[in-house]
Amino acid sequence: MGKKVLICIPNLGGCNGVTTFIMTFYDYLLQHDYKIDFLLVMDNHSEREAYVSQRGSKIYKVPMYKKYDRRRIEYIKNVFREGNYDIVHVNFPGPNGAMVLRIAKENGVKCRIYHCHNPLNNLSVKAMISEHIFTPVCKKRANKYVACSRMAGRSVFGRKPFEVINNAIDPTEFQFNPEERKRIRESLNIEDKLVIGVAARITERFGRPCVVISRDGETARGSCRSIEGFSIYDAIRAGFKKVMLIIRWLRNISRAHRALFP
């Protein structure tokens, strides 16, 4: 059997950016013979729980007592005693991160990763005090360091060496490029056509109306999402003469995005 890893995250919820990042690599790790379990400090139910359980991962939910309640501490200690982990990957800061890393060290976990997904939090006095107290403790108890960016890593780890694994996309890859737009439209023979592209959360992301249309013979049905101040209904009534729908897989989605919007 490969190495046993305990991944420590707030929860497995779908709106949790840290969890989304972790799940990007989850199947890859399983395919390369890692045994993955999860330690959650928030009891939010998610459909992902069934997904990881079916793949052999255990889910440990820390009881929702006060942070320093002995029952929480004993629960985490039992997880490490029973799990015999080779690696612990801590993805939350503050007292929870410090407590998990301490228990991992006491139980002989050789690789203790502290992963920061943001720079130091200075948005409130309370957050600044928490960072001042617990960040040095987490750094001392970990022995491997990972950050979402160079800036975040320097902010949290200072002069300690750390690896960078980017959380998100490089936005410059998706900026509008008129040359890319011209090339793609020519390759698809749609230079003079109105093209409606379908992409997740496109209205919120770009601040543009989005229309999805399905046509069956002479009948077309659609779904529209608009932005404040723009009526899609009025625009359609004013006369979209031709609509061409293109559905295809694109290997380089960033190139397609660069052609979408001026």
MIDOSE-1310 file (N, C-alpha, C; in nm, 2 decimals, decimal comma, always signed):
residues 262
mgkk	+0,08/-0,12/+0,00/+0,00/+0,00/+0,00/+0,09/+0,12/+0,00; +0,04/+0,23/-0,07/+0,11/+0,36/-0,07/+0,10/+0,43/+0,06; +0,15/+0,55/+0,06/+0,15/+0,64/+0,18/+0,00/+0,68/+0,22; -0,01/+0,69/+0,35/-0,14/+0,73/+0,40/-0,14/+0,88/+0,43
vlic	-0,24/+0,95/+0,38/-0,25/+1,09/+0,39/-0,38/+1,13/+0,46; -0,36/+1,22/+0,56/-0,48/+1,28/+0,62/-0,49/+1,43/+0,58; -0,59/+1,46/+0,50/-0,61/+1,60/+0,45/-0,71/+1,67/+0,54; -0,66/+1,78/+0,60/-0,74/+1,85/+0,69/-0,80/+1,98/+0,63
ipnl	-0,93/+1,99/+0,61/-0,99/+2,10/+0,55/-1,12/+2,14/+0,63; -1,17/+2,26/+0,61/-1,29/+2,30/+0,68/-1,41/+2,20/+0,66; -1,44/+2,17/+0,54/-1,55/+2,08/+0,51/-1,54/+2,04/+0,37; -1,63/+1,95/+0,32/-1,63/+1,90/+0,18/-1,74/+1,97/+0,10
ggcn	-1,78/+2,09/+0,15/-1,89/+2,16/+0,08/-1,85/+2,21/-0,06; -1,95/+2,22/-0,15/-1,92/+2,26/-0,29/-1,88/+2,40/-0,31; -1,92/+2,49/-0,21/-1,88/+2,64/-0,22/-1,75/+2,67/-0,15; -1,68/+2,57/-0,11/-1,55/+2,59/-0,04/-1,44/+2,59/-0,14
gvtt	-1,37/+2,70/-0,15/-1,26/+2,71/-0,25/-1,15/+2,61/-0,22; -1,11/+2,60/-0,09/-1,01/+2,51/-0,05/-1,04/+2,37/-0,09; -1,16/+2,33/-0,06/-1,20/+2,19/-0,09/-1,21/+2,17/-0,24; -1,25/+2,26/-0,32/-1,25/+2,25/-0,46/-1,11/+2,23/-0,51
fimt	-1,01/+2,30/-0,46/-0,87/+2,28/-0,49/-0,83/+2,14/-0,46; -0,86/+2,10/-0,34/-0,81/+1,96/-0,30/-0,87/+1,86/-0,39; -1,00/+1,87/-0,42/-1,06/+1,76/-0,50/-1,01/+1,76/-0,64; -0,95/+1,87/-0,68/-0,88/+1,86/-0,82/-0,78/+1,76/-0,83
fydy	-0,71/+1,73/-0,71/-0,60/+1,63/-0,71/-0,64/+1,50/-0,65; -0,76/+1,49/-0,60/-0,80/+1,37/-0,52/-0,79/+1,24/-0,60; -0,85/+1,24/-0,72/-0,85/+1,11/-0,80/-0,71/+1,08/-0,84; -0,63/+1,18/-0,88/-0,49/+1,16/-0,92/-0,41/+1,09/-0,81
llqh	-0,43/+1,14/-0,69/-0,36/+1,08/-0,57/-0,40/+0,93/-0,55; -0,53/+0,90/-0,56/-0,57/+0,76/-0,55/-0,51/+0,68/-0,66; -0,51/+0,73/-0,78/-0,45/+0,65/-0,89/-0,31/+0,62/-0,87; -0,24/+0,70/-0,79/-0,10/+0,68/-0,77/-0,07/+0,62/-0,63
dyki	-0,17/+0,54/-0,58/-0,16/+0,45/-0,47/-0,15/+0,53/-0,34; -0,20/+0,65/-0,33/-0,21/+0,71/-0,20/-0,34/+0,68/-0,13; -0,34/+0,66/+0,00/-0,46/+0,63/+0,08/-0,50/+0,77/+0,14; -0,62/+0,82/+0,10/-0,66/+0,95/+0,14/-0,77/+0,95/+0,24
dfll	-0,76/+1,01/+0,36/-0,87/+1,03/+0,45/-0,88/+1,18/+0,47; -1,00/+1,22/+0,53/-1,03/+1,36/+0,55/-1,06/+1,39/+0,70; -1,01/+1,50/+0,75/-1,04/+1,55/+0,88/-1,11/+1,69/+0,86; -1,24/+1,70/+0,90/-1,32/+1,82/+0,88/-1,35/+1,88/+1,02
vmdn	-1,34/+2,02/+1,02/-1,36/+2,09/+1,14/-1,50/+2,16/+1,14; -1,57/+2,15/+1,03/-1,71/+2,20/+1,02/-1,80/+2,09/+0,97; -1,91/+2,08/+1,04/-2,00/+1,96/+1,01/-2,11/+2,01/+0,91; -2,06/+2,04/+0,79/-2,16/+2,07/+0,68/-2,17/+1,96/+0,58
hser	-2,29/+1,90/+0,57/-2,30/+1,79/+0,48/-2,28/+1,82/+0,33; -2,22/+1,73/+0,26/-2,20/+1,76/+0,12/-2,21/+1,63/+0,04; -2,25/+1,64/-0,09/-2,26/+1,52/-0,17/-2,12/+1,46/-0,20; -2,02/+1,54/-0,18/-1,88/+1,48/-0,20/-1,85/+1,38/-0,09
eayv	-1,92/+1,38/+0,02/-1,89/+1,28/+0,12/-1,92/+1,14/+0,07; -2,03/+1,12/+0,00/-2,06/+0,99/-0,06/-1,95/+0,96/-0,17; -1,91/+1,06/-0,24/-1,81/+1,03/-0,35/-1,68/+0,98/-0,29; -1,63/+1,04/-0,19/-1,50/+1,00/-0,14/-1,51/+0,87/-0,06
sqrg	-1,63/+0,85/+0,01/-1,65/+0,73/+0,09/-1,65/+0,61/-0,01; -1,71/+0,62/-0,12/-1,72/+0,51/-0,22/-1,58/+0,47/-0,27; -1,49/+0,57/-0,26/-1,35/+0,54/-0,31/-1,26/+0,50/-0,20; -1,32/+0,47/-0,08/-1,24/+0,41/+0,03/-1,18/+0,51/+0,13
skiy	-1,21/+0,64/+0,11/-1,16/+0,74/+0,21/-1,25/+0,75/+0,33; -1,19/+0,76/+0,44/-1,26/+0,78/+0,57/-1,28/+0,93/+0,59; -1,39/+0,97/+0,65/-1,42/+1,11/+0,69/-1,44/+1,12/+0,84; -1,35/+1,20/+0,90/-1,36/+1,23/+1,04/-1,41/+1,37/+1,06
kvpm	-1,52/+1,39/+1,13/-1,57/+1,52/+1,16/-1,55/+1,55/+1,31; -1,47/+1,65/+1,33/-1,44/+1,69/+1,47/-1,56/+1,74/+1,54; -1,60/+1,69/+1,66/-1,72/+1,73/+1,73/-1,73/+1,88/+1,74; -1,85/+1,94/+1,73/-1,87/+2,08/+1,73/-1,88/+2,14/+1,88
ykky	-1,77/+2,11/+1,95/-1,77/+2,17/+2,09/-1,68/+2,30/+2,07; -1,66/+2,37/+2,18/-1,57/+2,48/+2,18/-1,43/+2,44/+2,13; -1,36/+2,54/+2,07/-1,23/+2,50/+2,01/-1,13/+2,43/+2,10; -1,13/+2,46/+2,22/-1,03/+2,41/+2,31/-1,09/+2,30/+2,41
drrr	-1,21/+2,25/+2,37/-1,27/+2,15/+2,45/-1,19/+2,02/+2,44; -1,17/+1,96/+2,56/-1,08/+1,84/+2,56/-1,14/+1,73/+2,47; -1,27/+1,73/+2,45/-1,33/+1,62/+2,37/-1,29/+1,64/+2,22; -1,27/+1,76/+2,18/-1,22/+1,78/+2,04/-1,08/+1,73/+2,03
ieyi	-1,00/+1,77/+2,13/-0,86/+1,73/+2,12/-0,85/+1,58/+2,13; -0,92/+1,51/+2,21/-0,91/+1,36/+2,22/-0,96/+1,30/+2,09; -1,06/+1,35/+2,03/-1,11/+1,30/+1,91/-1,00/+1,30/+1,80; -0,93/+1,41/+1,79/-0,83/+1,43/+1,69/-0,71/+1,33/+1,72
knvf	-0,68/+1,32/+1,85/-0,57/+1,23/+1,89/-0,60/+1,09/+1,85; -0,73/+1,05/+1,87/-0,77/+0,91/+1,83/-0,76/+0,89/+1,68; -0,79/+0,99/+1,60/-0,78/+0,98/+1,46/-0,64/+0,95/+1,42; -0,54/+1,02/+1,48/-0,40/+0,99/+1,44/-0,35/+0,86/+1,50
regn	-0,40/+0,82/+1,62/-0,35/+0,69/+1,67/-0,40/+0,58/+1,58; -0,52/+0,59/+1,54/-0,58/+0,48/+1,46/-0,53/+0,48/+1,31; -0,50/+0,60/+1,26/-0,47/+0,61/+1,12/-0,33/+0,58/+1,08; -0,24/+0,60/+1,18/-0,10/+0,58/+1,15/-0,05/+0,64/+1,01
ydiv	-0,07/+0,77/+1,00/-0,05/+0,85/+0,88/+0,10/+0,88/+0,85; +0,13/+0,88/+0,73/+0,26/+0,92/+0,68/+0,27/+1,07/+0,66; +0,16/+1,13/+0,62/+0,15/+1,27/+0,58/+0,02/+1,33/+0,63; +0,04/+1,45/+0,69/-0,08/+1,53/+0,72/-0,07/+1,66/+0,64
hvnf	-0,18/+1,70/+0,58/-0,19/+1,82/+0,50/-0,29/+1,91/+0,56; -0,25/+2,01/+0,63/-0,33/+2,11/+0,70/-0,36/+2,23/+0,61; -0,49/+2,25/+0,59/-0,53/+2,36/+0,50/-0,62/+2,47/+0,57; -0,60/+2,48/+0,70/-0,67/+2,59/+0,77/-0,57/+2,64/+0,87
pgpn	-0,58/+2,78/+0,89/-0,48/+2,84/+0,99/-0,55/+2,85/+1,13; -0,49/+2,93/+1,21/-0,55/+2,96/+1,34/-0,53/+2,84/+1,44; -0,62/+2,84/+1,54/-0,60/+2,74/+1,65/-0,63/+2,60/+1,60; -0,72/+2,58/+1,50/-0,74/+2,44/+1,45/-0,61/+2,39/+1,38
gamv	-0,55/+2,47/+1,30/-0,43/+2,43/+1,23/-0,32/+2,40/+1,33; -0,30/+2,49/+1,43/-0,20/+2,47/+1,53/-0,22/+2,34/+1,61; -0,35/+2,31/+1,65/-0,38/+2,19/+1,73/-0,35/+2,07/+1,65; -0,40/+2,06/+1,52/-0,38/+1,94/+1,44/-0,23/+1,91/+1,42
lria	-0,16/+2,02/+1,39/-0,01/+2,00/+1,36/+0,06/+1,95/+1,49; +0,02/+2,00/+1,61/+0,08/+1,96/+1,73/+0,06/+1,81/+1,75; -0,07/+1,77/+1,74/-0,10/+1,63/+1,76/-0,04/+1,54/+1,65; -0,03/+1,59/+1,53/+0,04/+1,51/+1,43/+0,19/+1,49/+1,46
keng	+0,25/+1,59/+1,51/+0,39/+1,58/+1,55/+0,41/+1,49/+1,67; +0,32/+1,50/+1,77/+0,33/+1,41/+1,88/+0,31/+1,26/+1,85; +0,24/+1,24/+1,74/+0,21/+1,10/+1,69/+0,31/+1,05/+1,59; +0,41/+1,12/+1,57/+0,52/+1,08/+1,48/+0,50/+1,09/+1,33
vkcr	+0,41/+1,18/+1,29/+0,38/+1,20/+1,15/+0,51/+1,27/+1,09; +0,57/+1,21/+1,00/+0,70/+1,26/+0,95/+0,69/+1,38/+0,86; +0,58/+1,38/+0,77/+0,56/+1,49/+0,68/+0,44/+1,57/+0,72; +0,46/+1,69/+0,77/+0,35/+1,77/+0,82/+0,35/+1,90/+0,73
iyhc	+0,25/+1,91/+0,65/+0,24/+2,01/+0,55/+0,14/+2,12/+0,60; +0,19/+2,24/+0,60/+0,11/+2,36/+0,63/+0,08/+2,44/+0,50; -0,04/+2,44/+0,46/-0,07/+2,50/+0,32/-0,16/+2,63/+0,34; -0,10/+2,74/+0,30/-0,18/+2,87/+0,31/-0,24/+2,90/+0,18
hnpl	-0,37/+2,93/+0,18/-0,44/+2,96/+0,06/-0,47/+3,11/+0,05; -0,42/+3,19/+0,14/-0,44/+3,34/+0,14/-0,32/+3,40/+0,21; -0,29/+3,53/+0,18/-0,19/+3,60/+0,26/-0,24/+3,61/+0,41; -0,16/+3,67/+0,49/-0,20/+3,69/+0,63/-0,33/+3,78/+0,63
nnls	-0,42/+3,75/+0,72/-0,55/+3,81/+0,73/-0,53/+3,94/+0,82; -0,55/+4,06/+0,76/-0,54/+4,18/+0,84/-0,67/+4,26/+0,82; -0,78/+4,19/+0,80/-0,91/+4,26/+0,77/-0,98/+4,31/+0,90; -0,93/+4,26/+1,02/-0,99/+4,30/+1,14/-0,88/+4,28/+1,25
vkam	-0,91/+4,35/+1,36/-0,81/+4,34/+1,47/-0,81/+4,20/+1,53; -0,93/+4,13/+1,54/-0,93/+4,00/+1,59/-0,86/+3,90/+1,50; -0,87/+3,92/+1,36/-0,80/+3,83/+1,27/-0,65/+3,86/+1,28; -0,61/+3,98/+1,30/-0,46/+4,01/+1,31/-0,40/+3,95/+1,43
iseh	-0,48/+3,95/+1,54/-0,43/+3,89/+1,67/-0,41/+3,74/+1,65; -0,52/+3,68/+1,59/-0,51/+3,54/+1,57/-0,39/+3,50/+1,48; -0,37/+3,57/+1,38/-0,26/+3,54/+1,29/-0,13/+3,56/+1,36; -0,12/+3,66/+1,44/+0,01/+3,69/+1,52/+0,04/+3,58/+1,62
iftp	-0,07/+3,52/+1,68/-0,04/+3,42/+1,78/-0,02/+3,28/+1,71; -0,11/+3,24/+1,61/-0,11/+3,10/+1,57/-0,02/+3,08/+1,44; +0,00/+3,17/+1,36/+0,08/+3,15/+1,24/+0,22/+3,10/+1,28; +0,29/+3,17/+1,37/+0,43/+3,12/+1,41/+0,42/+2,98/+1,47
vckk	+0,32/+2,95/+1,54/+0,30/+2,81/+1,60/+0,29/+2,71/+1,49; +0,20/+2,74/+1,39/+0,18/+2,64/+1,28/+0,31/+2,62/+1,20; +0,38/+2,73/+1,18/+0,51/+2,72/+1,10/+0,61/+2,63/+1,18; +0,61/+2,65/+1,31/+0,71/+2,57/+1,39/+0,67/+2,42/+1,40
rank	+0,54/+2,39/+1,40/+0,50/+2,25/+1,41/+0,50/+2,18/+1,28; +0,49/+2,25/+1,17/+0,50/+2,19/+1,03/+0,64/+2,17/+0,99; +0,67/+2,09/+0,89/+0,81/+2,09/+0,83/+0,81/+2,09/+0,68; +0,69/+2,11/+0,62/+0,68/+2,14/+0,48/+0,58/+2,25/+0,46
yvac	+0,61/+2,34/+0,36/+0,52/+2,45/+0,35/+0,48/+2,47/+0,20; +0,35/+2,50/+0,18/+0,29/+2,52/+0,05/+0,21/+2,65/+0,05; +0,21/+2,72/-0,06/+0,13/+2,84/-0,07/+0,06/+2,85/-0,20; -0,04/+2,93/-0,21/-0,12/+2,94/-0,33/-0,05/+3,04/-0,43
srma	+0,04/+3,12/-0,38/+0,11/+3,22/-0,46/+0,24/+3,26/-0,39; +0,33/+3,32/-0,47/+0,45/+3,38/-0,41/+0,42/+3,48/-0,30; +0,33/+3,57/-0,33/+0,29/+3,67/-0,24/+0,24/+3,62/-0,11; +0,14/+3,52/-0,12/+0,09/+3,46/+0,00/+0,19/+3,39/+0,08
grsv	+0,28/+3,31/+0,01/+0,39/+3,24/+0,08/+0,48/+3,33/+0,15; +0,52/+3,44/+0,09/+0,61/+3,54/+0,16/+0,54/+3,60/+0,28; +0,41/+3,63/+0,26/+0,33/+3,69/+0,37/+0,33/+3,60/+0,49; +0,30/+3,47/+0,47/+0,28/+3,37/+0,58/+0,41/+3,31/+0,63
fgrk	+0,50/+3,27/+0,54/+0,61/+3,19/+0,58/+0,74/+3,27/+0,59; +0,74/+3,40/+0,54/+0,86/+3,48/+0,55/+0,97/+3,42/+0,48; +1,08/+3,39/+0,54/+1,21/+3,34/+0,48/+1,21/+3,19/+0,47; +1,11/+3,12/+0,52/+1,11/+2,98/+0,51/+1,09/+2,93/+0,37
pfev	+1,16/+2,83/+0,32/+1,13/+2,78/+0,18/+1,00/+2,72/+0,17; +0,93/+2,75/+0,06/+0,79/+2,69/+0,04/+0,77/+2,66/-0,11; +0,68/+2,57/-0,14/+0,64/+2,54/-0,27/+0,51/+2,62/-0,31; +0,50/+2,65/-0,43/+0,38/+2,72/-0,48/+0,30/+2,63/-0,56
inna	+0,17/+2,61/-0,53/+0,07/+2,54/-0,61/-0,05/+2,64/-0,63; -0,06/+2,69/-0,74/-0,16/+2,80/-0,77/-0,30/+2,74/-0,74; -0,38/+2,82/-0,67/-0,52/+2,79/-0,64/-0,61/+2,80/-0,76; -0,58/+2,90/-0,84/-0,68/+2,94/-0,95/-0,61/+2,97/-1,08
idpt	-0,68/+3,01/-1,18/-0,63/+3,04/-1,31/-0,55/+3,16/-1,32; -0,47/+3,18/-1,42/-0,40/+3,30/-1,46/-0,50/+3,38/-1,54; -0,55/+3,49/-1,49/-0,65/+3,57/-1,57/-0,60/+3,62/-1,70; -0,47/+3,64/-1,72/-0,42/+3,69/-1,84/-0,45/+3,59/-1,96
efqf	-0,46/+3,46/-1,92/-0,49/+3,36/-2,03/-0,63/+3,38/-2,09; -0,72/+3,45/-2,02/-0,85/+3,46/-2,07/-0,89/+3,60/-2,11; -0,80/+3,69/-2,13/-0,83/+3,83/-2,17/-0,86/+3,83/-2,32; -0,95/+3,92/-2,36/-0,99/+3,93/-2,50/-0,87/+3,96/-2,59
npee	-0,87/+3,88/-2,70/-0,76/+3,90/-2,80/-0,82/+3,90/-2,94; -0,82/+4,02/-3,01/-0,89/+4,03/-3,14/-0,83/+3,93/-3,24; -0,70/+3,91/-3,24/-0,64/+3,82/-3,34/-0,69/+3,68/-3,31; -0,70/+3,64/-3,19/-0,75/+3,50/-3,16/-0,90/+3,49/-3,20
rkri	-0,98/+3,59/-3,17/-1,12/+3,60/-3,22/-1,13/+3,58/-3,37; -1,05/+3,65/-3,44/-1,05/+3,64/-3,59/-1,01/+3,50/-3,64; -0,91/+3,45/-3,58/-0,86/+3,31/-3,62/-0,97/+3,21/-3,59; -1,03/+3,21/-3,48/-1,13/+3,11/-3,44/-1,25/+3,12/-3,53
resl	-1,30/+3,24/-3,55/-1,42/+3,26/-3,63/-1,39/+3,21/-3,77; -1,27/+3,24/-3,83/-1,24/+3,20/-3,96/-1,23/+3,05/-3,97; -1,18/+2,98/-3,87/-1,16/+2,84/-3,87/-1,30/+2,77/-3,86; -1,40/+2,83/-3,80/-1,53/+2,77/-3,79/-1,63/+2,83/-3,90
nied	-1,58/+2,91/-3,98/-1,66/+2,97/-4,09/-1,78/+3,05/-4,03; -1,76/+3,13/-3,93/-1,86/+3,21/-3,87/-1,83/+3,35/-3,86; -1,75/+3,40/-3,96/-1,71/+3,54/-3,95/-1,82/+3,64/-3,93; -1,94/+3,62/-4,00/-2,05/+3,72/-4,00/-2,17/+3,66/-3,92
klvi	-2,15/+3,57/-3,83/-2,26/+3,51/-3,76/-2,26/+3,55/-3,61; -2,38/+3,55/-3,56/-2,40/+3,57/-3,42/-2,38/+3,44/-3,35; -2,28/+3,43/-3,25/-2,25/+3,31/-3,19/-2,28/+3,32/-3,04; -2,36/+3,22/-2,99/-2,39/+3,22/-2,84/-2,31/+3,11/-2,78
gvaa	-2,21/+3,14/-2,70/-2,13/+3,04/-2,63/-2,19/+3,01/-2,49; -2,18/+2,89/-2,45/-2,24/+2,85/-2,32/-2,12/+2,81/-2,23; -2,12/+2,88/-2,11/-2,01/+2,85/-2,01/-2,06/+2,87/-1,87; -2,01/+2,80/-1,78/-2,06/+2,81/-1,64/-2,04/+2,95/-1,58
rite	-2,15/+3,00/-1,52/-2,14/+3,13/-1,45/-2,10/+3,25/-1,53; -2,13/+3,24/-1,66/-2,07/+3,34/-1,75/-2,13/+3,48/-1,72; -2,26/+3,49/-1,68/-2,32/+3,61/-1,65/-2,25/+3,68/-1,53; -2,23/+3,61/-1,43/-2,17/+3,67/-1,31/-2,02/+3,70/-1,33
rfgr	-1,95/+3,62/-1,41/-1,81/+3,64/-1,43/-1,78/+3,75/-1,52; -1,85/+3,77/-1,63/-1,82/+3,87/-1,72/-1,92/+3,99/-1,72; -2,03/+3,98/-1,64/-2,12/+4,09/-1,64/-2,19/+4,11/-1,77; -2,22/+4,00/-1,85/-2,29/+4,00/-1,97/-2,41/+3,91/-1,97
pcvv	-2,51/+3,94/-2,04/-2,63/+3,85/-2,05/-2,59/+3,72/-2,11; -2,66/+3,61/-2,08/-2,63/+3,48/-2,13/-2,76/+3,42/-2,17; -2,75/+3,36/-2,29/-2,87/+3,29/-2,35/-2,83/+3,15/-2,39; -2,91/+3,05/-2,35/-2,89/+2,91/-2,39/-3,01/+2,87/-2,47
isrd	-2,99/+2,82/-2,60/-3,10/+2,79/-2,68/-3,09/+2,65/-2,73; -3,20/+2,57/-2,73/-3,21/+2,44/-2,79/-3,31/+2,44/-2,90; -3,28/+2,39/-3,02/-3,37/+2,40/-3,13/-3,41/+2,26/-3,18; -3,53/+2,23/-3,20/-3,59/+2,11/-3,25/-3,67/+2,14/-3,37
geta	-3,62/+2,13/-3,49/-3,69/+2,17/-3,61/-3,71/+2,32/-3,62; -3,84/+2,35/-3,63/-3,88/+2,49/-3,63/-3,90/+2,55/-3,49; -3,89/+2,47/-3,39/-3,92/+2,51/-3,25/-3,79/+2,53/-3,17; -3,78/+2,64/-3,11/-3,66/+2,67/-3,02/-3,70/+2,70/-2,88
rgsc	-3,63/+2,65/-2,79/-3,66/+2,68/-2,65/-3,53/+2,73/-2,58; -3,54/+2,82/-2,49/-3,42/+2,87/-2,44/-3,43/+2,92/-2,29; -3,32/+2,94/-2,23/-3,31/+3,00/-2,10/-3,21/+3,12/-2,10; -3,26/+3,22/-2,03/-3,18/+3,35/-2,04/-3,14/+3,39/-1,90
rsie	-3,03/+3,45/-1,88/-2,99/+3,52/-1,76/-2,93/+3,66/-1,80; -2,98/+3,76/-1,74/-2,94/+3,89/-1,78/-2,87/+3,97/-1,66; -2,84/+4,09/-1,69/-2,78/+4,18/-1,59/-2,87/+4,30/-1,57; -2,85/+4,36/-1,46/-2,93/+4,48/-1,43/-2,92/+4,58/-1,54
gfsi	-3,04/+4,63/-1,58/-3,05/+4,73/-1,68/-3,06/+4,69/-1,82; -3,06/+4,55/-1,85/-3,07/+4,50/-1,98/-3,18/+4,40/-1,99; -3,27/+4,42/-2,08/-3,38/+4,33/-2,10/-3,35/+4,24/-2,22; -3,33/+4,11/-2,19/-3,31/+4,01/-2,30/-3,44/+4,00/-2,38
ydai	-3,55/+4,00/-2,32/-3,68/+3,99/-2,39/-3,69/+4,10/-2,49; -3,67/+4,22/-2,45/-3,68/+4,33/-2,55/-3,58/+4,32/-2,66; -3,46/+4,27/-2,63/-3,35/+4,25/-2,73/-3,39/+4,15/-2,83; -3,45/+4,04/-2,78/-3,50/+3,93/-2,88/-3,61/+3,98/-2,96
ragf	-3,71/+4,05/-2,90/-3,82/+4,11/-2,98/-3,77/+4,21/-3,09; -3,66/+4,28/-3,05/-3,61/+4,38/-3,15/-3,55/+4,31/-3,27; -3,52/+4,18/-3,26/-3,48/+4,10/-3,38/-3,34/+4,05/-3,39; -3,31/+3,94/-3,32/-3,19/+3,86/-3,35/-3,23/+3,78/-3,48
kkvm	-3,17/+3,82/-3,59/-3,21/+3,76/-3,72/-3,16/+3,61/-3,73; -3,04/+3,59/-3,70/-2,98/+3,45/-3,71/-2,91/+3,42/-3,59; -2,92/+3,29/-3,55/-2,84/+3,24/-3,43/-2,78/+3,11/-3,47; -2,66/+3,10/-3,46/-2,59/+2,97/-3,49/-2,54/+2,92/-3,35
liir	-2,57/+2,79/-3,33/-2,52/+2,73/-3,21/-2,41/+2,63/-3,24; -2,30/+2,64/-3,17/-2,19/+2,55/-3,19/-2,16/+2,48/-3,06; -2,16/+2,35/-3,07/-2,13/+2,26/-2,95/-2,02/+2,17/-2,99; -1,91/+2,19/-2,92/-1,79/+2,11/-2,95/-1,69/+2,11/-2,83
wlrn	-1,61/+2,01/-2,82/-1,51/+2,01/-2,72/-1,39/+2,09/-2,76; -1,33/+2,17/-2,67/-1,22/+2,25/-2,70/-1,10/+2,21/-2,61; -0,99/+2,18/-2,67/-0,88/+2,13/-2,59/-0,81/+2,25/-2,52; -0,81/+2,37/-2,58/-0,75/+2,49/-2,52/-0,86/+2,59/-2,49
isra	-0,93/+2,57/-2,38/-1,04/+2,66/-2,35/-1,01/+2,80/-2,33; -0,88/+2,83/-2,29/-0,84/+2,97/-2,27/-0,84/+3,05/-2,40; -0,80/+2,98/-2,51/-0,80/+3,04/-2,64/-0,94/+3,08/-2,68; -1,04/+2,99/-2,65/-1,18/+3,02/-2,69/-1,23/+3,14/-2,61
hral	-1,19/+3,15/-2,48/-1,23/+3,26/-2,40/-1,18/+3,39/-2,45; -1,06/+3,39/-2,50/-0,99/+3,51/-2,55/-1,07/+3,56/-2,67; -1,15/+3,48/-2,74/-1,22/+3,52/-2,86/-1,36/+3,56/-2,83; -1,41/+3,54/-2,71/-1,55/+3,56/-2,68/-1,60/+3,71/-2,67
fp	-1,52/+3,79/-2,59/-1,58/+3,92/-2,56/-1,48/+4,03/-2,59; -1,52/+4,14/-2,64/-1,44/+4,25/-2,66/-1,42/+4,33/-2,53
